Amino acid sequence: MRKKLQDKMFEASYLIELFISLLVGIAVLVLSVWTVIDLFHISFLEQGVDSLVVVLDKAITLAIGAELIKMLCKHTPETIIEVLAFALARQLIVGHADPLSNLITVIAIAILFAVRRFLLNRHDMVETPDGLIEINNSET
């Protein structure tokens, strides 16, 4: 009984995650169209270099949304690291922080890439049909 209830709760949470990813996907599509429309407004073009920062902010935010969708649909450490890397890159590129904050952000991105390179082994991870990740310990 307890195992069945746990399985149903897990399935329900997975469906909720898919629904949330669908909502985020719709928002990303709508906001992408609005971003393209904003590019052609005369007042937007008159802002000069500041308009580039606005476009970069919107584009990177939309990319983070797309990565978030992947993270909600595919539960792997790689997708989580990609979302974190995009979020940190957004902070570094668009945010106007002090040099110490920028240095900390660059170090955090380097740590994420090191984790992905040295601690995650793609050959050890297998996605099962129900979306779970199993560690394959067989040496073939």
C-alpha positions in Angstrom: 0.0 0.0 0.0 2.7 2.4 1.0 4.8 1.6 -2.2 1.7 2.2 -4.4 1.1 5.5 -2.7 4.7 6.6 -3.2 4.6 5.5 -6.8 1.4 7.5 -7.4 2.8 10.6 -5.7 6.0 10.3 -7.8 3.9 10.0 -11.0 1.8 13.0 -9.9 4.9 15.1 -9.2 6.4 14.1 -12.6 3.1 15.2 -14.3 3.2 18.5 -12.4 6.8 19.1 -13.6 5.7 18.4 -17.2 2.9 20.9 -16.8 5.2 23.5 -15.4 7.6 22.9 -18.2 4.8 23.4 -20.7 3.8 26.7 -19.1 7.5 27.9 -19.1 7.7 26.8 -22.8 4.6 28.8 -23.7 6.0 31.8 -21.8 9.4 31.5 -23.6 7.7 31.4 -27.0 5.4 34.4 -26.3 8.3 36.4 -24.8 10.5 35.5 -27.8 7.9 36.9 -30.1 7.6 40.1 -28.0 11.4 40.4 -28.0 11.5 40.3 -31.8 8.7 42.8 -32.0 10.6 45.1 -29.6 13.6 45.1 -31.8 11.8 47.0 -34.5 10.3 49.8 -32.4 11.8 53.2 -33.2 12.0 54.2 -29.5 13.9 51.0 -28.8 16.4 51.7 -31.5 17.0 55.2 -30.3 18.4 54.0 -27.0 21.7 53.1 -28.6 24.1 50.8 -26.8 21.7 50.5 -23.8 19.3 48.6 -26.1 21.9 45.9 -26.6 22.0 45.3 -22.9 18.2 45.0 -22.9 18.3 42.5 -25.8 21.0 40.5 -24.2 19.1 40.4 -20.9 16.0 39.2 -22.6 17.8 36.6 -24.8 19.8 35.1 -21.9 16.6 35.0 -19.7 14.8 33.2 -22.5 17.7 30.7 -22.8 17.6 30.1 -19.1 13.9 29.4 -19.5 14.6 26.9 -22.3 17.3 25.2 -20.2 14.8 25.1 -17.3 12.4 23.2 -19.5 15.1 20.6 -20.3 15.9 20.3 -16.6 12.2 19.7 -15.7 11.8 17.1 -18.5 15.1 15.3 -18.2 16.5 14.8 -14.7 20.2 14.7 -15.2 23.1 16.4 -13.5 24.2 17.9 -16.8 20.9 19.8 -17.3 21.2 21.2 -13.8 24.7 22.3 -14.4 23.7 23.9 -17.7 20.9 25.9 -16.0 23.2 27.1 -13.3 25.9 28.0 -15.9 23.4 30.1 -17.9 22.1 31.8 -14.8 25.6 32.7 -13.8 26.6 33.8 -17.3 23.5 36.1 -17.3 24.6 37.6 -14.0 28.1 38.2 -15.4 27.1 39.6 -18.8 24.0 41.7 -18.0 24.5 42.4 -14.3 26.6 45.4 -13.5 28.2 44.2 -10.4 31.5 45.1 -8.7 34.7 43.4 -9.8 34.7 41.0 -6.7 31.3 39.7 -7.6 32.3 39.2 -11.2 35.4 37.3 -10.0 33.3 35.1 -7.8 30.9 34.5 -10.7 33.7 33.5 -13.0 35.1 31.1 -10.4 31.6 29.6 -9.9 31.3 29.0 -13.7 34.8 27.4 -13.7 33.8 25.1 -10.9 30.6 24.1 -12.8 32.6 23.3 -15.9 35.2 21.3 -13.8 32.4 19.4 -12.1 30.9 18.6 -15.5 34.2 17.6 -17.0 35.8 15.6 -14.2 33.0 14.4 -11.9 30.2 13.5 -14.4 30.7 10.5 -16.5 28.2 10.2 -19.3 28.9 6.5 -19.8 27.8 5.7 -16.2 24.4 7.2 -16.5 21.5 5.5 -18.3 18.0 7.0 -18.6 15.3 4.4 -17.9 11.9 4.5 -19.7 10.2 6.1 -16.7 12.7 8.9 -16.6 14.9 7.8 -13.7 18.6 7.7 -13.9 20.5 4.6 -12.9 24.2 4.2 -12.3 25.5 1.4 -14.5 28.3 -0.2 -12.5 29.0 -3.0 -15.0 32.5 -2.9 -16.5 32.2 -3.8 -20.2 
